[in-house]
Amino acid sequence: MNGFGDVKGGKIEGTGKGKGGRAPHLNNIDEFLSGSKTFDEVVNDYAKHYVEVINTKGWSWEKSISGGDSLTGGQKKLIKS
């Protein structure tokens, strides 16, 4: 073990999750919501989160996307594109 995961067959294999057992893109969004990252730094993380939830029945920006209720129309448009 090297701190990054197990080395097997010449490959490094990890859990694919960041701190706290959450996916790294969700941790980045949390950092944006707490003010430690800018929207430009997390727009790709929001796009990944958006793709994960849009096929869920009854999804909404406010209920399904972290911080979705505080995103501007322009930010939502960037995330969707």
Helices and strands as residue ranges (DSSP letters): E 6-8, E 11-13, G 19-21, H 24-33, H 39-53, H 61-64, G 68-70, H 73-80
